[in-house]
């Protein structure tokens, strides 16, 4: 048995603020590029980045800038501005105007200033897997942070997939409680009886689950739906294991991936407070399947929503327990070794 992260990491507001400042320096998944309207030049979107309003633009390349005019600090665009097309960014206060790459183009009655000194404050921006990623002065490239993940999921056409169904949940639990819960199956037997009937290995206390090759379904089942089957075709480039097994990835800090033969479930963890996380679950399908008049994602959606709600309920119970004056700190059982990753990942970056 090894000690989990200390209690304050889950319940203390000051620890949450310190952690959020650290997370801004990590490559963070923001959302699907196509859903944000950022797949074509001339497009803009306003996104939230750990409580900061950020403008992302596409002028042939992706750019990201703080939604703050360099003149007097007015927001250039409202935070609820829908994705759209723009040729430039014009401040509503004094009409300072910026190009989509963040350079100052025009400052009325201030012709003598050096425009190069008044570029918008930039953030690092990249794309991978069809998602937009942001970071503030990152120490590593996105691919370096992703590590072996792209190689492990290379046969899944993630960048081509489309959102077929979305669930948004407000979970009253710290984001790390949710990530740790995702990263182990010790809880699956007690919490997910329906899931364990579909994937019997999940009901064995989280021991000896073949994560690397994928987890097999019950006989006659091959995907994550209520029936275990689907009339949707498997992704064409999968290997023999991937066509009939389930794979999962926890991509720190905030993207969870569950990969089935004919769809992917992605989860964005968006920390709101020490005890609150918004979770956006999107089910992703091949475009030709989504285009069919008969497309109906509810067979997968019903299962995922059921499993999700079970997870959120137990995570909220954990959060309430951690807030108790009687909670002295958690422990990892031997079969929870994978969950220890979050302790190592977080403490190294916080300098603990």
PATORFI-689850 format. One record per residue: y, x, z of N, C-alpha, C in turn. Coordinates in steps of 0.05 Angstrom, whole numbers, padded with zeros to 5 digits, always signed. Example, Ala and Ser with C-alpha at 12.3 -4.5 7.8 and 13.67 -1.06 7.14 Angstrom:
<balums>
-00114+00264+00156-00090+00246+00156-00066+00264+00156-00045+00257+00142-00021+00273+00143+00001+00258+00157
</balums>
This chain:
<balums>
-00024+00017+00000+00000+00000+00000+00025+00018+00000+00044+00011-00018+00069+00026-00019+00092+00007-00016+00113+00018-00003+00137+00001+00002+00152-00006-00023+00160-00031-00026+00177-00039-00048+00206-00031-00043+00224-00038-00061+00252-00032-00057+00262-00045-00031+00280-00032-00017+00291-00043+00007+00304-00071+00002+00305-00087+00023+00315-00114+00022+00342-00117+00009+00361-00098+00015+00388-00101+00006+00390-00101-00025+00370-00089-00038+00371-00089-00067+00367-00117-00079+00358-00135-00064+00353-00162-00073+00373-00183-00063+00386-00178-00040+00402-00199-00027+00431-00191-00022+00438-00166-00023+00464-00157-00015+00484-00157-00038+00507-00172-00036+00526-00173-00058+00538-00146-00065+00542-00129-00046+00554-00103-00052+00533-00086-00068+00508-00088-00061+00488-00074-00076+00486-00084-00104+00490-00110-00108+00489-00122-00134+00512-00111-00151+00536-00109-00140+00559-00099-00155+00555-00069-00163+00544-00054-00144+00538-00026-00151+00518-00024-00173+00497-00040-00171+00476-00040-00191+00487-00049-00218+00504-00070-00219+00515-00079-00244+00532-00058-00258+00547-00042-00242+00562-00020-00254+00543+00001-00267+00520+00006-00254+00501+00024-00266+00489+00012-00291+00483-00014-00291+00470-00027-00314+00488-00026-00339+00514-00026-00335+00532-00025-00359+00528+00001-00374+00518+00022-00361+00513+00047-00375+00486+00048-00389+00469+00027-00386+00443+00025-00399+00445+00007-00424+00429+00013-00444+00428-00005-00467+00417-00032-00458+00432-00052-00462+00425-00079-00452+00423-00098-00476+00402-00114-00477+00398-00133-00498+00417-00157-00494+00431-00164-00515+00451-00186-00513+00442-00212-00526+00427-00210-00548+00418-00234-00561+00410-00228-00590+00399-00248-00603+00391-00245-00631+00415-00243-00650+00414-00224-00668+00436-00220-00686+00442-00244-00703+00421-00257-00713+00426-00281-00730+00437-00304-00714+00429-00307-00689+00440-00328-00672+00469-00323-00665+00477-00298-00664+00505-00291-00659+00521-00290-00684+00509-00294-00707+00523-00294-00732+00531-00267-00741+00517-00246-00734+00526-00218-00739+00508-00204-00759+00497-00219-00778+00480-00206-00798+00495-00200-00824+00521-00209-00826+00537-00205-00850+00564-00194-00843+00575-00179-00862+00602-00167-00858+00623-00189-00855+00643-00184-00840+00665-00203-00835+00660-00222-00813+00639-00218-00798+00632-00236-00776+00640-00225-00749+00646-00243-00730+00653-00235-00703+00638-00253-00683+00634-00242-00659+00623-00258-00638+00634-00248-00611+00638-00265-00592+00647-00258-00565+00623-00261-00547+00616-00240-00532+00592-00241-00516+00599-00231-00487+00582-00239-00469+00585-00230-00441+00568-00205-00436+00580-00185-00423+00566-00160-00417+00571-00154-00388+00552-00164-00371+00554-00160-00342+00581-00169-00331+00590-00192-00340+00615-00203-00330+00640-00195-00346+00637-00178-00366+00660-00170-00383+00658-00184-00410+00681-00192-00420+00682-00205-00446+00684-00184-00468+00666-00184-00487+00664-00163-00507+00665-00177-00535+00681-00166-00553+00682-00175-00581+00664-00156-00597+00645-00168-00612+00627-00153-00630+00634-00161-00658+00639-00142-00675+00647-00147-00703+00627-00133-00722+00627-00143-00746+00610-00132-00768+00628-00128-00792+00634-00103-00800+00649-00098-00824+00633-00081-00844+00607-00084-00842+00589-00066-00856+00574-00049-00835+00587-00043-00813+00576-00031-00789+00582-00050-00766+00566-00047-00745+00571-00062-00721+00591-00047-00703+00609-00062-00691+00628-00050-00672+00630-00068-00647+00636-00056-00624+00639-00072-00600+00663-00062-00585+00680-00080-00576+00705-00073-00562+00710-00092-00540+00723-00082-00518+00732-00099-00497+00751-00120-00508+00749-00145-00499+00766-00167-00508+00792-00166-00493+00806-00143-00497+00831-00137-00482+00851-00124-00501+00874-00136-00505+00894-00124-00522+00905-00099-00507+00910-00077-00522+00920-00053-00511+00950-00054-00504+00964-00076-00511+00992-00078-00505+00997-00088-00477+00989-00113-00471+00994-00124-00444+00969-00136-00432+00946-00132-00445+00921-00140-00432+00912-00168-00438+00926-00183-00455+00916-00210-00462+00889-00208-00475+00872-00229-00471+00848-00230-00486+00855-00237-00515+00842-00224-00533+00847-00228-00562+00834-00254-00571+00811-00261-00560+00797-00285-00567+00787-00299-00541+00786-00325-00541+00776-00339-00517+00747-00333-00513+00738-00333-00487+00711-00325-00481+00690-00344-00492+00699-00369-00497+00680-00389-00509+00683-00391-00539+00696-00371-00551+00700-00371-00580+00673-00371-00595+00667-00390-00612+00642-00390-00627+00641-00368-00647+00617-00358-00655+00616-00338-00676+00629-00349-00702+00641-00330-00716+00655-00339-00741+00663-00316-00758+00680-00321-00778+00690-00301-00796+00719-00295-00790+00726-00269-00791+00754-00260-00788+00758-00235-00804+00782-00232-00814+00789-00207-00828+00802-00187-00809+00813-00197-00787+00827-00179-00767+00828-00194-00741+00835-00179-00719+00837-00191-00693+00867-00190-00685+00878-00214-00682+00907-00217-00676+00911-00228-00647+00926-00212-00631+00931-00221-00604+00949-00245-00604+00942-00266-00588+00958-00290-00588+00984-00287-00573+00988-00265-00558+01011-00261-00541+01035-00250-00557+01032-00226-00569+01054-00213-00583+01046-00205-00611+01023-00215-00621+01014-00211-00649+01006-00182-00656+01000-00166-00636+00988-00140-00643+00962-00147-00657+00957-00132-00679+00935-00139-00697+00917-00114-00701+00891-00119-00698+00871-00098-00699+00852-00103-00722+00842-00082-00734+00821-00084-00754+00794-00090-00740+00774-00097-00755+00748-00103-00744+00735-00079-00731+00744-00055-00739+00733-00031-00726+00749-00022-00701+00769-00039-00693+00783-00034-00668+00809-00019-00671+00816-00009-00694+00841+00007-00697+00865-00012-00699+00887-00003-00688+00911-00019-00689+00923-00019-00717+00928-00042-00728+00939-00044-00755+00969-00050-00755+00978-00066-00736+01006-00075-00736+01015-00083-00708+01038-00072-00700+01050-00079-00674+01079-00086-00680+01086-00112-00681+01113-00121-00688+01134-00108-00670+01155-00097-00683+01178-00086-00670+01171-00062-00652+01149-00049-00659+01140-00025-00645+01130-00005-00665+01146-00001-00687+01137+00015-00709+01136+00045-00702+01150+00054-00680+01150+00082-00674+01126+00092-00658+01109+00073-00648+01086+00082-00632+01065+00095-00650+01049+00112-00639+01027+00123-00653+01003+00104-00652+00997+00091-00674+00977+00070-00674+00949+00081-00665+00944+00106-00671+00919+00118-00664+00914+00119-00633+00936+00117-00618+00934+00118-00589+00927+00091-00577+00926+00070-00593+00923+00043-00583+00899+00029-00596+00878+00044-00600+00853+00031-00609+00842+00014-00586+00827-00007-00594+00814-00023-00573+00793-00006-00559+00787-00012-00534+00768+00002-00518+00740-00004-00529+00726+00017-00538+00700+00013-00552+00677+00016-00533+00656+00002-00539+00629+00005-00527+00610+00013-00548+00588+00025-00540+00566+00032-00558+00551+00007-00566+00544+00005-00591+00530-00019-00602+00508-00010-00621+00485-00022-00619+00462-00016-00637+00447-00042-00641+00428-00041-00659+00409-00063-00663+00381-00052-00664+00363-00068-00654+00334-00062-00656+00319-00088-00653+00298-00092-00670+00281-00115-00667+00294-00141-00673+00317-00141-00686+00332-00166-00691+00351-00173-00668+00353-00156-00647+00370-00161-00625+00395-00142-00626+00417-00152-00614+00441-00136-00609+00439-00123-00582+00446-00097-00581+00445-00082-00556+00472-00068-00551+00482-00069-00526+00507-00057-00519+00503-00038-00496+00521-00018-00494+00521+00001-00471+00549+00012-00469+00556+00020-00444+00582+00032-00438+00577+00061-00433+00586+00079-00451+00582+00108-00449+00554+00115-00442+00534+00107-00459+00506+00113-00452+00500+00143-00454+00481+00152-00437+00473+00180-00437+00452+00185-00459+00439+00164-00469+00418+00167-00488+00422+00147-00511+00409+00152-00533+00408+00133-00555+00391+00109-00548+00394+00087-00562+00378+00064-00557+00348+00070-00561+00342+00085-00583+00314+00091-00588+00302+00108-00566+00318+00126-00554+00308+00143-00532+00303+00125-00508+00320+00105-00503+00315+00087-00480+00290+00070-00485+00286+00061-00510+00263+00045-00516+00236+00060-00513+00237+00086-00517+00213+00102-00513+00191+00095-00533+00167+00089-00522+00144+00083-00539+00142+00054-00548+00161+00037-00539+00159+00009-00545+00158+00003-00575+00177+00014-00591+00176+00008-00620+00149+00015-00633+00137+00036-00625+00111+00044-00636+00089+00023-00628+00090+00015-00603+00069-00004-00593+00071-00031-00606+00095-00039-00614+00098-00066-00626+00104-00065-00656+00098-00043-00669+00107-00039-00696+00095-00058-00716+00072-00070-00710+00060-00089-00729+00070-00118-00726+00086-00123-00706+00099-00149-00703+00126-00149-00717+00131-00167-00735+00156-00166-00751+00180-00177-00736+00187-00165-00714+00206-00176-00695+00234-00180-00708+00242-00161-00725+00269-00163-00736+00271-00186-00757+00248-00196-00767+00249-00217-00787+00246-00245-00775+00239-00247-00749+00232-00273-00738+00257-00289-00733+00253-00316-00731+00275-00334-00726+00269-00350-00700+00290-00358-00687+00287-00375-00663+00279-00403-00671+00256-00411-00661+00246-00438-00666+00250-00457-00643+00254-00445-00619+00257-00462-00595+00270-00444-00573+00288-00455-00558+00302-00440-00537+00302-00456-00511+00297-00442-00489+00300-00453-00462+00319-00436-00447+00338-00448-00433+00356-00433-00415+00352-00443-00387+00348-00425-00369+00342-00431-00341+00362-00417-00323+00371-00431-00302+00387-00419-00281+00369-00415-00257+00360-00390-00253+00340-00384-00232+00353-00372-00208+00349-00385-00185+00362-00375-00160+00345-00353-00148+00345-00330-00163+00330-00307-00154+00343-00282-00166+00341-00260-00153+00350-00234-00163+00335-00227-00189+00349-00214-00208+00336-00208-00233+00311-00190-00230+00312-00173-00209+00289-00155-00205+00264-00170-00194+00269-00191-00179+00246-00208-00171+00232-00219-00196+00247-00228-00216+00236-00239-00240+00222-00217-00256+00234-00194-00259+00222-00172-00274+00196-00163-00260+00196-00160-00234+00172-00152-00221+00150-00172-00224+00157-00198-00222+00137-00219-00226+00125-00218-00254+00142-00212-00274+00131-00211-00301+00112-00188-00304+00117-00166-00289+00102-00141-00294+00076-00139-00279+00067-00161-00266+00040-00160-00253+00027-00187-00256+00001-00187-00254-00014-00212-00255-00030-00218-00230-00023-00204-00208-00035-00210-00182-00030-00239-00175-00007-00250-00183+00000-00277-00176-00011-00298-00195-00023-00290-00218-00029-00310-00239-00050-00331-00229-00070-00322-00215-00090-00341-00205-00078-00364-00189-00063-00357-00167-00052-00378-00151-00030-00395-00164-00014-00382-00182+00010-00395-00193+00006-00408-00220-00012-00397-00237-00015-00406-00264-00043-00415-00271-00053-00437-00260-00080-00445-00267-00085-00451-00296-00065-00464-00309-00068-00470-00338-00069-00445-00355-00053-00426-00348-00052-00401-00362-00079-00385-00359-00089-00386-00335-00114-00372-00329-00138-00385-00344-00137-00411-00349-00158-00423-00365-00156-00414-00394-00132-00408-00403-00129-00398-00431-00136-00368-00432-00128-00353-00412-00133-00324-00411-00148-00318-00385-00174-00320-00385-00189-00317-00360-00184-00291-00345-00178-00269-00360-00173-00244-00346-00150-00245-00327-00131-00263-00332-00107-00266-00315-00115-00277-00287-00137-00290-00285-00145-00302-00260-00161-00283-00242-00163-00258-00250-00179-00239-00234-00163-00222-00215-00140-00231-00207-00124-00216-00188-00109-00192-00200-00106-00192-00226-00091-00171-00239-00105-00144-00241-00132-00145-00237-00147-00120-00238-00160-00116-00265-00159-00092-00276-00173-00084-00301-00165-00102-00324-00140-00109-00327-00131-00124-00350-00126-00105-00373-00137-00109-00397-00134-00089-00419-00107-00092-00433-00086-00084-00420-00059-00088-00432-00056-00073-00458-00067-00049-00460-00061-00032-00484-00071-00045-00510-00096-00055-00510-00107-00067-00534-00100-00097-00536-00089-00108-00515-00083-00137-00514-00104-00151-00497-00095-00174-00486-00112-00189-00468-00126-00211-00483-00153-00213-00481-00167-00233-00497-00164-00261-00485-00164-00281-00503-00164-00309-00495-00192-00319-00489-00194-00344-00480-00221-00356-00476-00234-00359-00504-00259-00364-00504-00274-00367-00529-00262-00390-00546-00257-00384-00571-00246-00404-00589-00215-00405-00589-00202-00391-00571-00173-00390-00571-00163-00363-00581-00139-00362-00592-00128-00337-00603-00098-00334-00600-00084-00354-00588-00055-00352-00586-00046-00368-00561-00020-00364-00554-00009-00377-00531+00003-00405-00538-00015-00424-00540-00007-00452-00543-00023-00469-00524-00017-00495-00522-00031-00512-00503-00061-00513-00511-00067-00512-00537-00095-00513-00545-00108-00485-00548-00091-00465-00549-00101-00438-00554-00104-00431-00584-00097-00451-00601-00098-00447-00630-00072-00456-00642-00070-00454-00668-00045-00463-00682-00051-00464-00712-00036-00482-00726-00038-00482-00755-00019-00462-00768-00004-00448-00751+00013-00426-00762-00004-00401-00767+00002-00387-00788-00013-00364-00796-00005-00340-00778-00025-00323-00771-00018-00299-00756+00000-00281-00772+00016-00264-00759+00032-00245-00773+00014-00227-00790+00022-00221-00814+00003-00209-00833-00006-00180-00827+00010-00164-00813+00004-00136-00810-00010-00129-00783-00017-00149-00768-00030-00144-00742-00057-00132-00745-00065-00116-00725-00093-00105-00726-00112-00126-00715-00138-00119-00715-00158-00139-00707-00154-00149-00679-00147-00131-00660-00142-00140-00632-00118-00159-00631-00096-00151-00644-00072-00167-00642-00074-00195-00654-00092-00199-00672-00096-00225-00684-00109-00245-00665-00121-00235-00644-00136-00253-00625-00129-00248-00596-00110-00229-00591-00104-00222-00563-00074-00224-00558-00067-00222-00533-00039-00225-00524-00029-00198-00513-00004-00191-00521+00008-00167-00511+00035-00174-00497+00043-00156-00479+00068-00160-00466+00083-00134-00462+00109-00135-00461+00126-00112-00456+00149-00119-00438+00155-00102-00418+00179-00104-00402+00197-00082-00411+00219-00088-00425+00237-00068-00436+00262-00068-00418+00263-00048-00401+00286-00046-00382+00312-00042-00397+00334-00054-00387+00334-00069-00361+00329-00099-00363+00330-00111-00387+00332-00141-00386+00317-00156-00408+00299-00143-00423+00285-00158-00444+00255-00158-00438+00244-00182-00436+00215-00185-00432+00204-00196-00458+00181-00185-00467+00169-00194-00492+00140-00202-00487+00132-00226-00496+00105-00235-00496+00097-00240-00525+00077-00225-00535+00071-00225-00563+00045-00239-00569+00046-00260-00584+00022-00274-00593+00018-00269-00623-00005-00278-00633-00011-00272-00661+00008-00285-00681+00020-00308-00674+00037-00322-00693+00064-00329-00683+00071-00320-00659+00098-00323-00649+00103-00303-00626+00128-00298-00620+00136-00281-00598+00153-00297-00579+00150-00292-00554+00168-00304-00534+00185-00282-00522+00211-00284-00523+00229-00264-00512+00244-00277-00489+00250-00260-00469+00265-00269-00446+00288-00249-00441+00312-00260-00441+00335-00244-00433+00341-00250-00404+00342-00230-00387+00350-00233-00359+00380-00226-00357+00396-00246-00349+00425-00242-00348+00434-00246-00319+00436-00224-00304+00443-00226-00275+00470-00239-00271+00471-00259-00253+00496-00273-00247+00507-00266-00219+00489-00261-00201+00496-00254-00173+00471-00241-00161+00473-00233-00136+00450-00221-00123+00427-00240-00121+00432-00266-00120+00411-00285-00118+00410-00305-00141+00420-00297-00164+00421-00316-00187+00419-00301-00213+00401-00312-00231+00397-00300-00257+00394-00322-00278+00409-00319-00299+00405-00337-00322+00384-00325-00340+00364-00341-00347+00342-00331-00364+00342-00347-00390+00345-00333-00412+00344-00346-00438+00317-00339-00451+00300-00359-00454+00274-00356-00466+00275-00367-00495+00269-00350-00514+00269-00358-00542+00242-00353-00554+00231-00373-00568+00206-00371-00582+00212-00365-00611+00201-00343-00621+00208-00332-00648+00184-00335-00666+00190-00345-00691+00169-00351-00710+00177-00338-00737+00157-00336-00755+00162-00326-00782+00180-00346-00797+00199-00336-00813+00217-00354-00827+00203-00375-00844+00181-00367-00858+00168-00386-00876+00155-00409-00860+00147-00403-00835+00136-00424-00818+00158-00443-00809+00181-00432-00801+00203-00448-00792+00213-00466-00814+00212-00457-00839+00222-00472-00862+00204-00495-00870+00180-00496-00860+00162-00518-00868+00171-00545-00856+00170-00566-00871+00178-00593-00861+00161-00601-00836+00137-00590-00834+00119-00598-00812+00122-00580-00788+00140-00560-00789+00143-00541-00767+00148-00556-00741+00132-00550-00721+00135-00562-00694+00127-00541-00673+00146-00529-00659+00140-00508-00640+00131-00518-00613+00128-00544-00610+00123-00555-00583+00096-00547-00572+00076-00540-00589+00050-00532-00578+00053-00506-00562+00071-00488-00572+00077-00464-00557+00097-00469-00535+00117-00485-00542+00139-00491-00523+00129-00505-00497+00111-00523-00500+00101-00537-00476+00087-00518-00457+00072-00500-00468+00058-00481-00451+00078-00462-00438+00096-00451-00453+00115-00431-00442+00133-00444-00421+00142-00469-00426+00160-00482-00407+00145-00487-00381+00120-00495-00383+00103-00499-00359+00100-00474-00343+00092-00452-00356+00089-00426-00343+00115-00416-00332+00137-00419-00347+00163-00410-00338+00171-00424-00312+00169-00450-00311+00177-00465-00288+00160-00458-00263+00135-00452-00268+00118-00442-00246+00128-00415-00235+00135-00398-00254+00146-00372-00246+00172-00374-00231+00190-00390-00242+00216-00392-00229+00214-00404-00201+00196-00423-00197+00193-00435-00171+00183-00414-00150+00164-00397-00158+00154-00378-00139+00174-00355-00135+00189-00348-00156+00210-00327-00153+00232-00337-00135+00239-00362-00137+00260-00373-00119+00249-00374-00090+00223-00379-00086+00212-00378-00060+00213-00350-00048+00207-00330-00065+00209-00302-00056+00238-00296-00048+00257-00304-00065+00285-00299-00059+00294-00311-00032+00285-00336-00027+00292-00349-00002+00280-00334+00022+00255-00325+00018+00242-00310+00039+00255-00283+00044+00264-00269+00023+00277-00244+00026+00304-00247+00041+00316-00270+00038+00342-00275+00051+00338-00281+00081+00314-00285+00090+00309-00291+00118+00314-00266+00136+00324-00271+00160+00328-00249+00179+00302-00237+00187+00280-00251+00182+00254-00241+00190+00240-00223+00169+00252-00222+00145+00240-00205+00124+00248-00176+00129+00228-00159+00131+00232-00131+00137+00228-00113+00113+00220-00124+00090+00215-00108+00067+00187-00114+00056+00185-00111+00029+00160-00118+00016+00142-00094+00011+00117-00100+00002+00097-00080-00003+00084-00085-00030+00075-00064-00043+00060-00066-00067+00030-00062-00061+00014-00082-00069-00015-00079-00066-00025-00060-00088-00049-00048-00085-00058-00028-00104-00058-00038-00133-00065-00064-00138-00066-00073-00165-00038-00079-00177-00017-00075-00161+00010-00079-00171+00024-00053-00179+00008-00033-00187+00019-00007-00194+00041-00010-00216+00036-00027-00236+00056-00030-00257+00083-00039-00246+00083-00055-00225+00108-00065-00214+00124-00042-00201+00111-00020-00194+00125+00002-00182+00145+00014-00202+00141+00008-00228+00159+00020-00248+00188+00013-00242+00194-00011-00233+00222-00019-00229+00234-00003-00207+00218+00005-00187+00229+00022-00165+00237+00049-00176+00219+00061-00191+00225+00087-00202+00248+00086-00222+00248+00065-00239+00269+00062-00260+00296+00059-00247+00298+00041-00227+00324+00035-00215+00335+00057-00198+00318+00068-00181+00328+00088-00162+00338+00114-00176+00324+00121-00197+00332+00145-00212+00360+00141-00224+00367+00117-00232+00393+00112-00244+00415+00106-00224+00407+00097-00201+00427+00093-00180+00432+00118-00164+00416+00139-00168+00419+00163-00153+00408+00162-00125+00391+00142-00119+00379+00140-00092+00357+00162-00089
</balums>
